[in-house]
């Protein structure tokens, strides 16, 4: 159950952080306005809270592992929200990052 909870929190964190950054991008670069930017700032704040609920007590480990989730999640967000088509190198890189997440977060520790 702990791994499932951790994975769910990583997914929620990714939606909050990547979504928040995307909203700010839309507000600034696509001229959608201050409401989009404000929503992005709120989402980015929510990311910080979601990350704090990870079962592991080590901030550095959580953020290091989340980096891999962020990489893969960003590519997925681009596919779903912007029509981005990752090439094989994007996918290989994301796969390597996700393997890193598993090693960092769920590797056996004594």
C-alpha positions as CSV (number, residue, x, y, z in Angstrom):
1,X,0.0,0.0,0.0
2,X,2.9,2.4,0.7
3,X,4.2,2.1,-2.8
4,X,0.8,2.6,-4.3
5,X,0.3,5.7,-2.1
6,X,3.7,7.0,-3.1
7,X,3.0,6.5,-6.8
8,X,-0.4,8.2,-6.5
9,X,1.3,11.2,-4.8
10,X,3.9,11.4,-7.5
11,X,1.2,11.5,-10.1
12,X,-0.8,14.2,-8.3
13,X,2.4,16.2,-7.8
14,X,3.2,15.9,-11.5
15,X,-0.3,17.2,-12.5
16,X,0.0,20.1,-10.0
17,X,3.5,21.1,-11.0
18,X,3.4,20.5,-14.7
19,X,-0.1,21.8,-14.9
20,X,0.8,24.9,-13.0
21,X,3.8,25.6,-15.2
22,X,1.7,25.0,-18.3
23,X,-1.0,27.5,-17.0
24,X,1.6,30.1,-16.5
25,X,3.1,29.4,-19.9
26,X,-0.4,29.8,-21.4
27,X,-1.0,33.0,-19.5
28,X,2.3,34.6,-20.5
29,X,3.3,33.1,-23.8
30,X,-0.1,32.6,-25.3
31,X,-1.5,35.8,-23.8
32,X,-4.4,34.2,-22.0
33,X,-4.2,36.6,-19.1
34,X,-3.7,36.9,-15.4
35,X,-6.4,34.4,-14.4
36,X,-4.4,31.6,-16.1
37,X,-1.2,32.8,-14.4
38,X,-2.9,32.9,-11.0
39,X,-4.3,29.4,-11.5
40,X,-0.8,28.3,-12.3
41,X,0.7,29.8,-9.2
42,X,-2.0,28.1,-7.1
43,X,-1.3,24.8,-8.8
44,X,2.5,25.2,-8.2
45,X,1.8,25.8,-4.5
46,X,-0.4,22.7,-4.3
47,X,2.5,20.7,-5.7
48,X,4.6,21.6,-2.7
49,X,1.9,20.3,-0.3
50,X,1.4,17.1,-2.3
51,X,5.1,16.3,-2.2
52,X,5.1,16.8,1.6
53,X,2.7,13.8,2.0
54,X,5.1,11.2,0.6
55,X,5.6,8.4,3.1
56,X,9.4,8.6,2.9
57,X,10.8,11.2,5.4
58,X,13.8,12.3,3.3
59,X,13.2,15.5,1.3
60,X,16.2,15.0,-0.9
61,X,15.1,11.5,-1.9
62,X,11.6,12.6,-2.7
63,X,12.6,15.5,-4.9
64,X,15.4,13.6,-6.6
65,X,12.9,10.8,-7.5
66,X,10.2,13.3,-8.5
67,X,12.6,14.7,-11.0
68,X,12.3,11.5,-13.0
69,X,8.5,11.6,-12.7
70,X,8.6,15.2,-13.9
71,X,10.6,14.4,-17.0
72,X,8.2,11.6,-18.1
73,X,5.1,13.5,-17.0
74,X,6.2,16.6,-19.0
75,X,6.5,14.6,-22.2
76,X,3.1,13.0,-21.5
77,X,1.6,16.5,-20.8
78,X,3.0,17.7,-24.1
79,X,1.4,14.8,-25.9
80,X,-2.0,15.3,-24.3
81,X,-2.2,19.1,-24.1
82,X,-0.1,20.4,-27.0
83,X,0.1,17.6,-29.6
84,X,3.8,17.1,-29.0
85,X,5.1,13.8,-30.5
86,X,8.1,12.5,-28.6
87,X,10.8,10.7,-30.6
88,X,12.5,7.5,-29.6
89,X,15.2,9.5,-27.7
90,X,12.6,11.3,-25.7
91,X,11.0,8.0,-24.8
92,X,14.3,6.3,-24.0
93,X,15.3,9.2,-21.8
94,X,12.0,9.2,-20.0
95,X,12.3,5.4,-19.4
96,X,15.8,5.9,-17.9
97,X,14.4,8.6,-15.6
98,X,11.6,6.3,-14.5
99,X,14.0,3.5,-13.7
100,X,15.9,6.0,-11.6
101,X,12.7,6.8,-9.7
102,X,12.2,3.1,-8.9
103,X,15.8,2.7,-7.8
104,X,15.9,5.9,-5.6
105,X,12.5,5.4,-4.0
106,X,11.9,1.7,-3.8
107,X,15.3,0.1,-3.8
108,X,15.9,-2.2,-0.8
109,X,17.5,-0.5,2.2
110,X,18.8,-2.1,5.3
